[in-house]
Amino acid sequence: MAATAAISSPSRLLFPSAVLRRSSSIKMKAEEGEASGGYKKVFVAGAGGRTGRRVVEQLLAKGFDVRAGALDVARARGALPSSPNLEIVRADVTEGPDKLADAIGDADAVICATGFRYSWDVFAPWKVDNWGTVNLVEACRRRTVGRFVLVSSILVNGAAWGQLLNPAYVVLNAVGLTLVAKLQAEKFIRKSGINYTIVRPGGLREDPPSGNLVMTPEDTLYKGSISREQVAEVAAGALLCPESSFKVVEIVSDGDAPARPLAELFASVPQR
């Protein structure tokens, strides 16, 4: 997503004074969704992007109703499939939680597949990948949305486990400390009280899936790649797998890996 609009105060977002203020109501709604057999309507932030539109396709294929949030509604309408179960709305994560709450509407789960656009603005990664994600979580609180899935990246916490000089870590942080921004957003989500799944994919490929999915706990993968389509399948599939709750997973694809059901893969990763 582009970062062109006004954003909320960075200091307030990075150091919230009431992170758990509405945790109980959020958790209650999450439990109600799971008890009823799953979530019904999903809001996708970044639905016009290369990963986001694939997330929308996966959700529709799995029988969800979808509110697709995009910066350019007309462009998204041309890129997304035509479906009576799809509604496209304008959404810019940099505009703050109030407008995002309106965009979320009556959705009971949110998938965040946003990403900053390269520009001369060195703060773009923070406006979108950090503050924008925080805005989205705050909007979920206002709507008491109980489920949140974030598409992040491997190596976001690379400095903490010996990957500071990993070329991928260096390159990805070269523009505005992108991975650092993503990590701060992840930390906010984990303290929010919302039922989260954070999906950290390896290098994103545009080609169709090749190889089987490999899923590991956080801070374990430092290389590898994966098709955007497989990432979308994991993000959408997390809503159907109770085993994915309150977990951070890292994913790549591997031609030598055995094929395993998604629920089994999520179950193999412990909560932390």
C-alpha positions in Angstrom: 0.0 0.0 0.0 1.1 3.5 -0.7 1.8 5.7 2.3 0.4 9.1 1.2 -2.2 10.0 3.9 -1.9 11.3 7.4 -1.1 8.8 10.1 -1.6 8.6 13.8 1.2 9.6 16.2 4.1 7.2 15.9 5.0 7.5 19.6 1.5 6.6 20.6 1.4 3.6 18.3 4.8 2.2 19.3 4.2 2.6 23.0 0.4 2.2 23.5 -0.8 2.9 27.0 -3.7 0.5 27.0 -2.7 -2.5 24.8 -5.0 -4.9 26.6 -7.9 -2.5 27.2 -10.4 -4.5 25.2 -8.7 -7.9 25.2 -11.5 -9.7 26.9 -14.2 -8.6 24.4 -11.9 -9.4 21.5 -11.1 -12.9 22.9 -14.8 -13.5 23.5 -15.7 -12.8 19.8 -12.8 -15.0 18.7 -14.2 -17.9 20.8 -17.7 -17.3 19.4 -16.4 -17.5 15.9 -14.5 -20.8 16.5 -17.5 -22.3 18.4 -19.8 -21.6 15.5 -17.6 -23.5 13.1 -15.4 -20.7 11.8 -15.4 -17.1 10.6 -17.9 -15.9 8.0 -16.7 -12.7 6.5 -13.0 -11.6 6.2 -11.6 -8.2 5.6 -8.4 -8.3 3.5 -6.1 -5.2 3.8 -3.9 -4.8 0.8 -6.3 -6.8 -1.4 -5.1 -5.0 -4.5 -1.5 -6.2 -4.1 0.2 -9.2 -5.6 -0.2 -11.3 -2.4 -3.5 -9.7 -1.3 -5.4 -10.5 -4.4 -4.3 -14.2 -4.1 -5.6 -14.1 -0.5 -8.9 -12.9 -1.7 -9.1 -15.7 -4.3 -8.2 -18.3 -1.7 -10.9 -17.0 0.7 -13.6 -17.1 -1.9 -12.6 -20.6 -3.0 -12.9 -21.7 0.7 -16.4 -20.2 1.0 -15.8 -17.0 2.9 -17.5 -13.7 2.2 -14.8 -11.1 1.6 -14.5 -7.3 2.0 -11.4 -6.5 -0.1 -9.7 -3.3 1.1 -7.6 -1.5 -1.6 -6.2 1.9 -2.2 -7.5 2.0 -5.8 -11.0 0.4 -5.9 -11.3 0.6 -9.7 -7.9 -1.1 -10.2 -8.7 -3.8 -7.7 -12.1 -4.4 -9.3 -10.2 -5.3 -12.5 -7.7 -7.5 -10.8 -10.0 -9.4 -8.4 -12.5 -12.1 -9.4 -16.1 -11.3 -9.9 -18.2 -12.9 -7.1 -21.4 -12.2 -5.3 -19.5 -12.9 -2.1 -16.9 -10.1 -2.8 -17.2 -6.5 -1.8 -14.4 -4.0 -2.7 -13.9 -1.0 -0.4 -11.3 1.7 -0.2 -8.9 1.2 2.6 -5.6 2.9 3.4 -3.9 1.7 6.5 -2.0 5.0 6.9 -5.3 6.9 7.5 -5.8 5.8 11.0 -8.1 3.3 12.8 -11.4 5.2 12.5 -11.6 5.0 8.7 -10.2 1.4 8.8 -13.0 0.4 11.2 -15.5 1.6 8.7 -13.8 -0.3 5.9 -13.7 -3.5 8.1 -17.5 -3.2 8.5 -19.1 -6.4 9.7 -16.2 -8.7 9.0 -15.3 -11.0 11.9 -11.7 -11.7 10.8 -8.9 -9.7 9.2 -6.0 -10.6 7.0 -3.3 -8.0 6.6 -1.3 -8.4 3.3 -0.1 -4.9 3.0 3.3 -3.8 1.9 4.9 -0.4 1.3 5.6 0.9 -2.3 9.1 1.9 -3.0 9.5 5.7 -3.2 11.7 8.5 -2.1 9.9 8.4 1.3 12.4 6.7 3.6 9.6 6.4 6.2 7.3 4.5 3.9 8.1 1.1 5.5 7.2 2.5 9.0 4.1 4.2 7.8 2.7 1.0 6.2 4.4 -2.0 7.7 4.5 -0.7 11.3 2.1 2.1 12.0 -0.3 0.9 9.3 -0.5 -2.5 10.8 -1.0 -1.0 14.3 -3.8 1.1 12.9 -5.5 -2.0 11.6 -5.2 -3.8 14.9 -6.7 -0.7 16.6 -9.6 -0.8 14.1 -10.2 -4.4 14.9 -10.5 -3.5 18.6 -13.1 -0.9 17.7 -15.1 -3.5 15.8 -14.3 -6.2 18.4 -12.9 -8.4 15.6 -11.4 -11.4 17.2 -9.1 -12.9 14.6 -6.1 -11.4 12.8 -3.7 -12.9 10.3 -0.5 -11.0 9.3 1.7 -11.7 6.3 5.1 -10.7 7.5 8.6 -12.0 6.4 11.3 -14.3 7.6 14.4 -12.6 9.1 12.3 -9.9 10.8 14.1 -10.8 14.0 17.3 -11.7 12.3 19.5 -9.4 14.5 18.5 -11.4 17.6 19.6 -14.8 16.3 22.9 -14.2 14.5 21.6 -13.0 11.1 22.7 -9.4 11.3 25.1 -9.9 8.4 22.9 -12.2 6.4 22.8 -10.5 2.9 19.0 -10.9 2.8 18.6 -9.1 6.2 20.9 -6.3 5.0 19.2 -5.8 1.7 15.6 -5.9 3.1 16.6 -3.4 5.8 18.4 -1.1 3.3 15.2 0.9 2.6 13.8 2.3 5.8 14.7 -0.6 8.0 11.8 -2.6 6.6 12.3 -5.7 8.7 12.6 -3.7 11.9 9.3 -2.0 11.1 7.6 -5.3 10.6 9.0 -6.7 13.8 7.6 -3.8 15.8 4.2 -4.4 14.3 4.4 -8.1 15.2 5.2 -7.3 18.8 2.2 -5.0 19.0 -0.1 -7.7 17.7 1.3 -10.3 20.1 0.5 -7.9 23.1 -3.0 -6.9 21.7 -5.0 -9.8 23.1 -6.3 -10.6 19.7 -6.2 -14.2 18.4 -3.3 -13.9 15.9 -1.4 -15.9 13.3 1.7 -14.3 12.0 2.9 -15.9 8.7 6.6 -15.2 7.8 7.2 -16.3 4.2 10.6 -16.6 2.6 11.4 -14.8 -0.7 8.2 -14.3 -2.6 7.9 -15.8 -6.1 5.3 -14.9 -8.8 5.4 -18.4 -10.4 2.9 -21.1 -9.6 3.6 -23.3 -6.5 6.4 -25.8 -6.9 7.5 -28.0 -4.1 5.7 -28.7 -0.8 5.1 -26.4 2.1 7.7 -26.3 4.9 6.5 -24.7 8.1 8.8 -24.0 11.1 8.7 -22.0 14.3 9.8 -18.3 14.4 13.4 -17.4 14.0 14.5 -20.6 12.3 14.5 -19.9 8.6 17.2 -17.6 7.1 16.8 -18.5 3.4 14.4 -20.1 0.9 11.5 -18.9 -1.2 7.8 -19.6 -1.8 5.1 -18.8 -4.3 2.7 -16.0 -3.4 -0.1 -18.4 -4.1 1.2 -20.8 -1.3 1.5 -17.8 1.1 -2.1 -16.9 0.4 -3.2 -20.5 0.9 -1.6 -20.5 4.4 -3.0 -17.1 5.3 -6.5 -18.0 4.3 -6.2 -21.5 5.6 -5.2 -20.3 9.1 -8.8 -19.2 9.6 -9.9 -22.8 9.2 -7.2 -24.3 11.5 -7.6 -23.8 15.3 -4.0 -25.1 15.5 -2.8 -21.8 14.0 -4.0 -19.6 16.9 -1.5 -17.4 18.7 1.4 -18.6 16.6 4.2 -17.2 14.5 5.2 -19.5 11.7 7.8 -19.3 9.0 7.2 -20.9 5.6 9.1 -21.8 2.4 8.6 -24.4 -0.3 10.9 -27.4 -0.9 10.7 -30.0 -3.7 12.1 -32.6 -1.3 9.7 -32.0 1.6 6.8 -34.4 2.1 3.3 -33.2 1.5 1.5 -32.6 4.8 -2.0 -31.2 5.6 -2.0 -27.5 6.7 -3.6 -28.3 10.1 -0.8 -30.8 10.8 1.8 -28.2 9.9 0.3 -25.6 12.2 0.0 -28.2 15.0 3.7 -29.0 14.7 4.6 -25.4 15.6 4.4 -24.7 19.4 3.0 -21.5 20.8 5.4 -19.1 22.5 
